């Protein structure tokens, strides 16, 4: 039976552009191979931003802007991990972003996957110890972010933190442990093989004595978002936001995370500009800086464009959207939008799962804190991830993303943006501050946010100064 699709002519035009073009792959190769990690504060980050701005201008989109802001950045220095007992050996490691310079010593406490129950079992051993946690999450447990493990260790009095890769052969995983400030305790990453060595030494039963030395710097820096827009034929002051960050971590190209999604945003801008006169509302495209170290770019965007947010219908986060998997939508606890997206999926005729989920570790969160309905491409019906795989390692390189996945993500993003922009009625209203606060207090996926609030109360630190909702 032929399905009903009021956007059939525009869908055909979009799909022809998506699957004929290799622009996503071409842009990915430039961003990864020419500009490396694009870690903010570096010359490559600025050059990459200028490249994206030039591409937007060549696509003929409107309001192309490079929006700059100042922040406190971080520069990696050498780090060492020394085993003093029961053997004498130095192991390779990397410091985690916002680690401060210094040296600590302590006994190893291994916490496995780092669930709250795992921490509770060894809570008496943690004060003054160096805590080691695997990068994996158990299959029967919600996914846990690195900072949840780190904050829990710091709250329980640990002297240091080791982030142990759980995947063999790909080296240590990096990731921020501070937010615009030096981390409270030193944190390092190690390869699985070195973590396994430490576990074996601990199993001898005579304890493992460790020292961590780090030499990193935190300095004032400048970063840049790139924005543009198309459409707005009937209601130009109402917006839909499509965004992804551009920065990778300093040790990696960040090809899957984030560039496979960055190029989807760029390609969506190019394609939707060709049907701009058929888009009733304005579609904004934002390429964020500094997602990896604290969402600074998206937080800045919500401040610079605060007057637009009450009229923003939806923010679709395309971070790493070109990774393998089905391109459905994950709504950030907006059940009133589920039917709209299911209907969109039926019109588009594809395998389009619609689910609900939420974490605080990508750029949608900045908009959620301002009440805007948010979501991302993905699949809540698939198996939960046990970790990042190549993500945040040396080997998230330009050979990993596949053109078909980036094309599929672009097709989904463009067709969804069209439907959101042109829907006569919209079933969601922006959340007020009371509803946001309730979500922050009760959502299982925001446990780390609550832990960070506890750190603020305990240490009097301004950790959440960028994150706090207005009003």
Secondary structure by P-SEA (a helix, b strand, c coil): cbbbbcaaaaaaaaaaaaaacaaaaaaaaaaaccccccccccaaaaaaaaaaaaaaaaaccccccbbbbbcbbbbbcbbbbbbcccccbbbbbbbccccccbbbbbbbbbbccccaaaaaaccccccccbbbbbcccccccccccaaaaaaaaaaacccccccccccccccbbbbbccccccccbbbbbbcaaaaaaaaaaaaccccccbbbbbbbbbbbbbbbbbbcccccccccccbbbbbbbcccccccccccccaaaaaaaaaaaaaaaaacccccbbbbbbbcccccccaaaaaaaaaaaccccccccbbbbbccccccccbbbbccccccaaaaaaaaaaaaccbbbbbbccccccaaaaaaaaccccccccccccccccccccccccccccccccaaaaaaaaaaaaaaaaaaacccccccccccaaaaaaaaaccccaaaaaaaaaaaaaccccccccccccc
